[in-house]
């Protein structure tokens, strides 16, 4: 097994680049979607029915695109967790069960469980949280406060905050698995979030 500090850096490299990529993808694609949202669907040369159809087509595209982006990001965060656990196993580090370890007090552990559950709902329950829909749906209903028959497209979900929380959780988890002391988030969570943003936003998205 690698020495703890090196093993920690391997894990950080594993998840940090992926969180950076997910952030950049979200910012870039959302900008494209919102650019399309400004399209003027009305054409005075067309009939009322034709213009109505154009408006519906544009609205449908925007809804689908925003929903697809959200699902992609949730799946991406869940996969990043899985990749870190696989990498940790390959390094000979202890195994970790996302549903255990409450005594570790890892930051955003509950939020990471939510992301993992939402990803499973996307994959196995047609993106709908349903009663009797399996462990993921049960967790989201009983432990996260979601109502049965809720579609993921309509939930309140801040992608940027979720990416930040995933990063902080994985950093703390990496420290736990390797035995390396990790700096905790700032007590001022908003300030810590802004600090995170300054480091994660790619240069080509600044301006």
C-alpha positions, -999 to 999 in steps of 0.1 A, spaced: 0 0 0 12 35 -7 21 58 21 -9 76 35 -1 111 21 5 97 -14 -26 75 -12 -46 106 -2 -33 126 -32 -42 97 -55 -78 98 -43 -80 136 -44 -68 135 -80 -94 109 -88 -123 130 -77 -112 166 -80 -107 165 -118 -141 149 -122 -158 175 -100 -141 202 -120 -153 186 -152 -189 183 -140 -188 219 -129 -175 231 -162 -200 210 -181 -229 223 -161 -219 259 -166 -211 256 -203 -243 236 -212 -266 257 -191 -253 288 -208 -261 272 -242 -296 262 -230 -303 297 -216 -291 311 -249 -316 290 -268 -343 301 -243 -339 337 -256 -349 326 -291 -379 345 -304 -404 318 -314 -429 341 -329 -428 345 -367 -454 370 -381 -454 352 -414 -468 321 -398 -503 312 -387 -514 313 -351 -514 275 -349 -479 273 -364 -466 299 -339 -483 280 -311 -465 248 -322 -431 266 -323 -437 279 -288 -445 244 -275 -415 229 -293 -391 255 -278 -406 250 -243 -404 213 -246 -368 214 -257 -359 237 -228 -376 215 -202 -361 183 -215 -326 199 -218 -326 213 -182 -339 180 -169 -313 160 -188 -285 182 -175 -297 178 -139 -298 140 -143 -264 139 -160 -248 158 -131 -265 137 -104 -253 105 -122 -218 121 -126 -216 128 -88 -227 93 -79 -202 78 -103 -174 99 -89 -181 84 -55 -181 49 -69 -148 56 -87 -132 68 -55 -143 37 -37 -129 15 -65 -96 34 -64 -94 31 -27 -99 -7 -29 -71 -8 -55 -48 10 -31 -55 -15 -4 -74 10 17 -103 0 40 -137 -5 24 -165 21 30 -203 16 30 -221 49 22 -250 37 44 -228 32 75 -203 53 93 -226 79 109 -202 80 138 -175 94 115 -194 127 112 -182 131 76 -195 164 62 -224 161 38 -227 124 44 -265 126 43 -264 148 11 -242 122 -6 -266 95 3 -293 115 -13 -272 119 -45 -266 82 -46 -303 75 -41 -314 100 -67 -289 84 -92 -305 50 -85 -340 64 -90 -329 79 -124 -314 45 -134 -340 21 -120 -373 40 -114 -377 62 -145 -367 92 -125 -397 90 -103 -396 86 -65 -423 60 -58 -435 42 -27 -423 6 -29 -398 15 -55 -368 0 -37 -342 11 -11 -334 43 -29 -370 55 -31 -375 44 5 -346 64 17 -356 95 -2 -392 93 12 -384 83 48 -351 100 54 -349 129 30 -386 141 31 -396 136 -6 -432 128 -13 -441 96 -32 -446 101 -69 -422 130 -71 -404 133 -104 -368 143 -102 -374 170 -129 -395 189 -104 -374 187 -72 -355 216 -58 -319 207 -64 -290 232 -65 -264 216 -87 -236 239 -78 -241 234 -41 -244 196 -46 -210 196 -65 -195 215 -36 -209 191 -10 -197 161 -30 -162 175 -32 -161 182 6 -175 148 14 -151 130 -8 -122 150 6 -131 140 41 -137 104 31 -103 103 15 -87 116 46 -106 90 67 -96 61 44 -59 71 43 -56 83 79 -46 118 67 -58 148 86 -80 169 63 -88 206 68 -126 208 76 -149 233 58 -150 268 70 -176 274 97 -191 300 74 -205 276 48 -213 303 23 -177 316 25 -164 281 21 -186 276 -10 -173 308 -25 -137 297 -18 -145 264 -35 -159 281 -66 -128 302 -71 -108 270 -73 -132 249 -94 -142 274 -121 -121 267 -152 -101 296 -167 -120 292 -200 -153 298 -182 -142 330 -165 -146 364 -181 
